[in-house]
């Protein structure tokens, strides 16, 4: 079954992608939740026209995402966590805290776009995360976990 995605669907595709999915998944999940529309011949024509018009805008968006990626690679943010006597963190640092630290540093990054290496983080130190700014632009960013 061919569908056109209206939103990003993890492990399926990104918004406005034309994808082939199993019939049950499309009929029972994607279509009822409004995540996709059925790829009829007329919908495919409209999709092709939209893709052509969007190509120019997409280049500007990719350039902007690449500029942000360059800034992220050069910067480092600090995540503050409660720490015990021996340097261990109470609980763990998750992508939510890392996203908040990047937002406070001036980067508008959502937590769902952050993939932390060596998760879970339970000690202070420097760590790396992969950040997806666009479906074609991914970057590595460093962050430091420090105690209060």
C-alpha positions in Angstrom: 0.0 0.0 0.0 1.4 3.4 -1.0 0.8 6.4 1.3 2.1 9.9 1.5 3.1 10.8 5.0 1.7 14.0 6.6 4.1 13.9 9.6 7.4 12.3 10.4 6.9 8.7 11.5 9.8 7.0 13.1 11.2 4.0 11.2 8.8 4.7 8.3 9.7 8.0 6.8 9.7 11.8 7.0 6.9 14.3 6.3 5.8 14.3 2.6 7.6 11.1 1.7 5.9 8.6 -0.6 6.3 5.2 1.1 5.1 1.7 0.7 3.8 0.1 3.9 1.9 -3.1 4.7 -1.8 -2.7 4.2 -2.8 -3.4 7.8 -0.4 -0.8 9.2 -1.6 1.8 6.7 -5.3 1.1 7.2 -5.3 0.6 11.0 -2.6 3.0 12.2 -1.4 5.6 9.7 -4.7 6.6 8.0 -7.0 6.7 11.1 -4.4 8.7 13.1 -4.0 11.2 10.3 -0.4 10.5 9.8 -0.7 9.7 6.1 -3.1 9.9 3.2 -3.7 7.2 0.6 -1.4 7.7 -2.5 -4.1 7.8 -5.2 -3.0 8.9 -8.8 -4.3 12.4 -8.2 -2.6 12.6 -4.8 0.7 11.5 -6.4 0.4 14.2 -9.0 -0.2 16.8 -6.3 2.7 15.4 -4.3 5.0 15.6 -7.3 4.1 19.3 -7.9 4.5 20.1 -4.2 8.0 18.4 -4.2 9.0 20.6 -7.1 7.9 23.8 -5.5 9.4 22.8 -2.1 12.9 22.1 -3.6 13.9 25.8 -3.6 12.7 26.3 0.0 14.4 23.1 1.1 17.8 24.3 0.0 17.5 27.4 2.2 16.3 25.2 5.2 19.3 22.8 4.7 21.7 25.7 4.6 20.3 27.1 7.8 20.5 23.7 9.5 24.1 23.3 8.4 25.0 26.7 9.8 23.4 25.6 13.2 25.3 22.3 13.0 28.6 24.2 12.5 27.9 26.3 15.6 26.9 23.2 17.6 30.2 21.4 16.8 32.2 24.4 18.1 30.2 24.9 21.3 29.7 22.9 24.5 26.9 23.2 26.9 26.7 22.4 30.6 24.0 20.2 32.2 23.6 20.6 35.9 22.6 17.6 38.0 22.4 16.7 41.6 25.5 14.7 42.6 26.3 12.5 45.6 29.5 12.5 47.5 31.4 10.1 45.2 30.5 11.9 41.9 27.5 9.8 41.0 24.4 11.5 39.8 21.0 10.9 41.6 19.0 9.3 38.8 20.5 9.9 35.3 20.8 12.6 32.7 18.4 12.1 29.8 17.8 13.8 26.5 15.2 16.1 28.2 17.9 17.7 30.4 20.3 17.9 27.4 17.6 19.6 25.2 16.9 22.1 28.0 20.6 22.9 28.2 20.8 23.5 24.4 17.7 25.7 24.5 19.2 27.7 27.3 22.4 28.1 25.2 20.3 29.5 22.3 19.7 26.5 20.1 16.1 25.5 19.5 16.5 21.7 19.6 13.8 19.3 20.6 14.6 16.3 22.8 13.3 13.8 20.2 16.1 14.9 17.8 18.9 14.2 20.4 20.5 10.8 20.6 22.9 10.5 23.5 26.0 8.2 23.2 26.7 6.0 26.1 23.2 6.3 27.6 22.4 6.3 30.6 24.6 9.0 32.0 25.1 8.4 35.7 28.4 10.3 36.4 29.8 13.7 35.8 32.0 14.3 32.8 32.0 15.2 29.1 29.7 13.3 26.7 28.7 13.4 23.0 25.3 13.4 21.4 24.1 13.1 17.8 21.6 15.8 16.9 19.3 15.6 13.9 18.6 19.1 12.7 17.1 18.0 9.3 16.7 14.7 7.6 19.9 15.4 5.7 21.8 17.3 8.4 23.1 15.5 11.5 25.9 16.6 13.8 27.8 15.6 16.8 27.7 18.0 19.8 29.5 17.9 23.1 28.0 18.5 26.5 29.3 18.4 30.0 27.5 17.1 33.0 28.4 19.0 36.2 27.3 18.7 39.8 25.4 21.3 41.7 
